[in-house]
């Protein structure tokens, strides 16, 4: 990784249409890069951050709730906490395990290994059929990121990194922040253990969640209601290389909260 950046620039890309299943998302992102002032030419270390919602919609990871028959337990729990029992059923179907299910909060572990509220199943920003549709997480977010990266590299002749992002809550703090669900072209972590700090003291535990920080920074420009699902982050200088978001997940045998 290069020296710490003095300036980070975040450019929300304009002009992406409502994404439908089967759309060539990488081509549409390329069009948006070409149409957004200041985005081109791409610079070394640039990162394209793509929100999970448009990736899921393009890949068809969508469920029509009108086709879902909830189990009795889902109905009972949903009625108690004023939730849609069909959406609860989808969350339970998608769960590798249920971590917590009480006080109106349903936390599960997803097939990808993420622990999050509602298993990443989301009814917001799904388009004209809002209320009847929910999106699921991409089956393989790393592969989604790699496909977009390869297409953009072919089109623009420049290598760059791609992060697939989504909003997660956090234990012990209110509010959501965007984190990385998938990466391509960068390491999600920067391991600073063994590196001296500004005072010369060797750090023993510091590992920066670089991909999560980039995802969260991009969200400040994208927002939740502006219809901007892709941003270009320039100047963050992440540690580049081939990796997987799995590197950022704590293994079960070292998880203190399992």
N, C-alpha and C positions, 0 to 999 in steps of 0.2 A: 504494500500500500504506500502511496506517495505521502508527502508531507500533509499535515492537517490543512484542510481547505480554509481559506480566509473568507470565501463567499460561496454560498450554494444558491443556485437559481432553480426555480420550479416553474415549468411552463405547462399549464393545462391546455391540452390539445382541443381545438375547436372542430366542429363540423361532423362528428360521428353521428350517424343516424341511429334510430331505434334498432337494436340488434335482434335478429331473428335466428332461429335454429337453422344451421347450415350456412350462415353468412361466412364469408372469408374475412375473419376478424383481422388477421395480419395485414391484408390488403387495405382494409378500411383504416387501420392505424397508420399505414404508410401514406395514404391519401391525406390523413389529418396532419401528419408531420409535414408533408409538402405544403399544406395550406396554412399552417400556423406560423405567423411571423416570428423569426428568431430561432425556430427549431432546427433548421438546416443551415449549414452543414453539420452533421453529427460530429461530436468531438470525442476523443478518447476518454473513457470513464463514464460516458453518458449512460443513464439507466432509464428505461421506459417502464413505468409502473402502470399496470392494467388491473382494474378492479375485478374482483371475482365474478360479479354479477354479469358482466358482458361476456366473459369467458364461458360461464355456465350456460348462458342463453345461446351463444353461438354453437356450443357443443351439444345442445339439446338436453342438458341436465336440468330439466324442468318437470314438475309434476302438476297435473291438473287435479285439483282437490275434488272436483266433481266426480272423479273416478275412484275416490278413496273411501273405503268402508272402515271406520275406526273400530278398534276393539273396545269391549266394555270398560276396561280400566282406563283407556284414553278418554272415553266419554265422561266418566266420573271425575277424573282429575281436571279435565278441561272445564266442566261445568262449575267445579268448585272455584277455579281461578280465572274464570271468564276468558278462556282461550278457545281457539277453534279446534275441536277434537280431531278433525281431519289432518290438520297440520301436526298435532301431537303424534298421531299415528305415523306420519311420514318420518318424524324425528326418531321414533322408536324403531322403525324398520331400518333406518340408516345407521343406527348405533352399533358400534362394536361392543360397548358396555355403557350402562347408565351409571354416571358418577354420583349424581345427586338429583332428587326429584321431590322438591318440597317448597312451600311458600311461594308457589307460582313460578318457580325457576326450575328449568329442566336442563341439566348439564350432562353431556354425553361425550364419549370418546368416539371420534369418527373413524371410518375405515382407513383414512390417511394417517391416523395417529394424533390428530389434534383434539384437545380437550376444550370444549367451548359450549356456550349456551345454545340450545336448540340444534346442536349438531351442525351448525352452519346453514340450516334450512331457513330460508328468508322469504318473506312475502312483500318486502318493500322494493320499489323501483323495478317491477317486473313488466311494466308496459301496460297497454290498453286493457288487458284481461286481469288487472289488479283485483284481488279478492278471490279469484278462482285459481290462481297459479302460485306456486312457490318454486324457488330455485334450490338446487342441491349444490354442494361443492363440486368442482371439477374432479373427475375420477383420479387423475394424475396431474396435479398442478405443475410439477416440474416439467413434465412433457408438454403441457400447454405453453409454458414459458419458453421452452426450447424451440417449439414450432414457430412461435412469433419471432423469436430472435433470428432463426435461420432465414425466414422470409424477409425480414427487414435488412439483414446482411446482404442477401442476394439483390435486393432492390436498390440499396443505397451504397453498397460497396464498403461499408464500414461496420466493424464489429461493435456491439454494444451489449449491455446486460439487460435482462428483463426480470421484473418482479411481478408476480400475481399477488394482489393484496385483498384483505378482507378486514372487517371490523370485529374485534374481540373485546369482551370485557376483561377485567382484571380482578383477582382476589384482593380484598382489603381496600379497594379504591372505587369510587363511583366513576362512571363514564366509560366510554369506549375509545379505543385507539385502533388505527389500522396496523396490521402486522403482515408479514410475508407468508403466503401459503405455498408459493412455488418460486423457484429461482432458476435462472440460466445465465451463465457467464460471470457469476460472482459467488464468493463465499458468503453465506449468511452470517457468519460470525468472524470477528477479528480477535484472535487470541493474543492478549497482551501479557500473559503470564511469563515471567522471566525478563520483562522489559522494564528498565528503570523509569520512574515517574519524573516529574519536573524537578524534584528534589534529589534525585538519584537513588531513591528507595525502590528496590525491585518489587514489582507487583506480583502477587502470588495467586490472586483469584479473579482478576479482571478479564472478562470476555465481553466484548461489545456486540450487541445484537444489531449489526449494521443493516441487514436487509429489513428488519423491523423498523429501524429508525428512518430509512429511506421511504418505506411504505407510509409511515405516519406523517412524514414531512410532505409527501405528495398529497395526502388527504387534505391538508390545509388549503391547497390550491383547488382541489377538486370539489370539496364540500359533499354534502349528502343529498342536496335537492336541486343542484344546478344542471344536472344532466351532462356532466363532464366525467367520463369514466377512465380517461387515460391522461397521464402526465409524463413529461420529460424532466428528469432530475439531473442537473448538470453541476459539477463541481464537488460532489460528495466524495469522489475518489475512493470508491469501495475497493476491498481486496478482490481483484479479478481472478477468475479461474473456474474450472469445472467442479460443480458441487451439487448438493441436493438440500432441500429444506429439512430433510431428515436429520441433517447434522445439527440442527437447532433444537431438536426435541430431546427432552431428558429421558433416558432409558428407564424402564420400570424398576430396575434394581437400584437406581440411585434417586428415584422420585420420593422425596420426603413427605409428600401429601397424598400418596396413593393409599 
